[in-house]
Amino acid sequence: MPYDAKTIMWQFSFPLSLSEAKELSAKGAKAMKEEACRRLKWHDPIPQILAATLEADITGYPVYDRKLFDPILLQEKENITLIGDAAHPMSPFKGQGANQAILDALALARKISVTCDKNPNWRESGVRKSILNKFEEEMAKRSATKVIDSAKAAQLLHSKVVLHEGNEPRGRWLSGF
Ligand SMILES: Cc1cc2nc3c(=O)[nH]c(=O)nc-3n(C[C@H](O)[C@H](O)[C@H](O)COP(=O)(O)OP(=O)(O)OC[C@H]3O[C@@H](n4cnc5c(N)ncnc54)[C@H](O)[C@@H]3O)c2cc1C
């Protein structure tokens, strides 16, 4: 995809065990570039794009899905909450991590504003009871579908299914797999 007027950026992902992924990432940019070149002996201009990429511009790390966020984990934390990746990390294959983080921030700001406006005595019941419990419950519900769908997309986009050729909507042929 375009990066600026003169450069493009590329992203390459492939399944590995967590230990292998950590090992490759720890070896650094040179090793990651070599691995990408080894795996991507595809049609032009892909090898040329890889060869022209400066090691200083390469970064790589393991990405993986975790269990769903459970609001119970924060019930004892009176004035502390989590938002974004800290609450519901997800692999990037649905492009939803930052979107959900922004929605979390907006939802929390709205909850604080509306609650404090409606109930000037909110301090008596405490931040957790008056604001955070409800906010976390809603965040967990909203983000869960994105976390689940990201994990499914990670599986799908690294499977042979993506090589299916057809001039039709993806949903139609997916149901056959
Ligand atoms: C390859 C890739 C592609 C992606 N594509 C998309 C996409 O297309 N669409 C999308 O919506 N999302 C995408 N995401 C996900 C998105 O980048 C994250 O979900 C988002 O950045 C999470 O925001 P955050 O603020 O929760 O966490 P972060 O962006 O990780 O911010 C946390 C910040 O806290 C700082 N920090 C950490 N520890 C400390 C400390 N002890 N003290 C002080 N500061 C600290 C970190 O340096 C960092 O700046 C992608 C992610 C990856 C890896």
Ligand as a Chemical Component Dictionary entry (heavy atoms), coordinates in Angstrom:
data_LIG
# 
_chem_comp.id                   LIG 
_chem_comp.type                 NON-POLYMER 
_chem_comp.pdbx_formal_charge   0 
_chem_comp.three_letter_code    LIG 
# 
loop_
_chem_comp_atom.comp_id 
_chem_comp_atom.atom_id 
_chem_comp_atom.alt_atom_id 
_chem_comp_atom.type_symbol 
_chem_comp_atom.charge 
_chem_comp_atom.model_Cartn_x 
_chem_comp_atom.model_Cartn_y 
_chem_comp_atom.model_Cartn_z 
_chem_comp_atom.pdbx_ordinal 
LIG C1  C1  C 0 0.627  -5.179 11.556 1  
LIG C2  C2  C 0 -0.566 -4.541 12.222 2  
LIG C3  C3  C 0 -1.586 -4.007 11.460 3  
LIG C4  C4  C 0 -2.700 -3.421 12.058 4  
LIG N1  N1  N 0 -3.696 -2.910 11.288 5  
LIG C5  C5  C 0 -4.777 -2.352 11.867 6  
LIG C6  C6  C 0 -5.826 -1.792 11.081 7  
LIG O1  O1  O 0 -5.790 -1.822 9.841  8  
LIG N2  N2  N 0 -6.899 -1.251 11.717 9  
LIG C7  C7  C 0 -6.985 -1.207 13.076 10 
LIG O2  O2  O 0 -7.985 -0.704 13.594 11 
LIG N3  N3  N 0 -6.001 -1.718 13.852 12 
LIG C8  C8  C 0 -4.899 -2.285 13.293 13 
LIG N4  N4  N 0 -3.889 -2.791 14.074 14 
LIG C9  C9  C 0 -4.042 -2.794 15.541 15 
LIG C10 C10 C 0 -3.683 -1.460 16.193 16 
LIG O3  O3  O 0 -2.369 -1.076 15.837 17 
LIG C11 C11 C 0 -3.779 -1.630 17.730 18 
LIG O4  O4  O 0 -4.964 -2.312 18.072 19 
LIG C12 C12 C 0 -3.794 -0.263 18.399 20 
LIG O5  O5  O 0 -2.567 0.397  18.152 21 
LIG C13 C13 C 0 -4.014 -0.411 19.917 22 
LIG O6  O6  O 0 -3.937 0.854  20.496 23 
LIG P1  P1  P 0 -3.614 0.996  22.031 24 
LIG O7  O7  O 0 -3.598 2.456  22.302 25 
LIG O8  O8  O 0 -4.540 0.125  22.826 26 
LIG O9  O9  O 0 -2.180 0.350  22.233 27 
LIG P2  P2  P 0 -0.793 0.816  21.615 28 
LIG O10 O10 O 0 -0.978 1.451  20.260 29 
LIG O11 O11 O 0 0.099  -0.386 21.730 30 
LIG O12 O12 O 0 -0.326 1.956  22.587 31 
LIG C14 C14 C 0 0.211  1.660  23.855 32 
LIG C15 C15 C 0 1.274  2.708  24.144 33 
LIG O13 O13 O 0 1.715  2.556  25.494 34 
LIG C16 C16 C 0 3.118  2.682  25.521 35 
LIG N5  N5  N 0 3.589  1.967  26.718 36 
LIG C17 C17 C 0 3.717  0.640  26.921 37 
LIG N6  N6  N 0 4.189  0.384  28.139 38 
LIG C18 C18 C 0 4.361  1.577  28.738 39 
LIG C19 C19 C 0 4.823  1.977  30.029 40 
LIG N7  N7  N 0 5.177  1.092  30.951 41 
LIG N8  N8  N 0 4.862  3.299  30.303 42 
LIG C20 C20 C 0 4.468  4.224  29.380 43 
LIG N9  N9  N 0 4.026  3.898  28.146 44 
LIG C21 C21 C 0 3.971  2.597  27.835 45 
LIG C22 C22 C 0 3.592  2.054  24.231 46 
LIG O14 O14 O 0 4.875  2.504  23.864 47 
LIG C23 C23 C 0 2.522  2.555  23.248 48 
LIG O15 O15 O 0 2.824  3.813  22.706 49 
LIG C24 C24 C 0 -2.775 -3.376 13.479 50 
LIG C25 C25 C 0 -1.728 -3.914 14.266 51 
LIG C26 C26 C 0 -0.644 -4.495 13.644 52 
LIG C27 C27 C 0 0.467  -5.060 14.504 53 
# 
loop_
_chem_comp_bond.comp_id 
_chem_comp_bond.atom_id_1 
_chem_comp_bond.atom_id_2 
_chem_comp_bond.value_order 
_chem_comp_bond.pdbx_ordinal 
LIG C1  C2  SING 1  
LIG C2  C3  SING 2  
LIG C2  C26 DOUB 3  
LIG C3  C4  DOUB 4  
LIG C4  N1  SING 5  
LIG C4  C24 SING 6  
LIG N1  C5  DOUB 7  
LIG C5  C6  SING 8  
LIG C5  C8  SING 9  
LIG C6  O1  DOUB 10 
LIG C6  N2  SING 11 
LIG N2  C7  SING 12 
LIG C7  O2  DOUB 13 
LIG C7  N3  SING 14 
LIG N3  C8  DOUB 15 
LIG C8  N4  SING 16 
LIG N4  C9  SING 17 
LIG N4  C24 SING 18 
LIG C9  C10 SING 19 
LIG C10 O3  SING 20 
LIG C10 C11 SING 21 
LIG C11 O4  SING 22 
LIG C11 C12 SING 23 
LIG C12 O5  SING 24 
LIG C12 C13 SING 25 
LIG C13 O6  SING 26 
LIG O6  P1  SING 27 
LIG P1  O7  DOUB 28 
LIG P1  O8  SING 29 
LIG P1  O9  SING 30 
LIG O9  P2  SING 31 
LIG P2  O10 DOUB 32 
LIG P2  O11 SING 33 
LIG P2  O12 SING 34 
LIG O12 C14 SING 35 
LIG C14 C15 SING 36 
LIG C15 O13 SING 37 
LIG C15 C23 SING 38 
LIG O13 C16 SING 39 
LIG C16 N5  SING 40 
LIG C16 C22 SING 41 
LIG N5  C17 SING 42 
LIG N5  C21 SING 43 
LIG C17 N6  DOUB 44 
LIG N6  C18 SING 45 
LIG C18 C19 SING 46 
LIG C18 C21 DOUB 47 
LIG C19 N7  SING 48 
LIG C19 N8  DOUB 49 
LIG N8  C20 SING 50 
LIG C20 N9  DOUB 51 
LIG N9  C21 SING 52 
LIG C22 O14 SING 53 
LIG C22 C23 SING 54 
LIG C23 O15 SING 55 
LIG C24 C25 DOUB 56 
LIG C25 C26 SING 57 
LIG C26 C27 SING 58 
# 
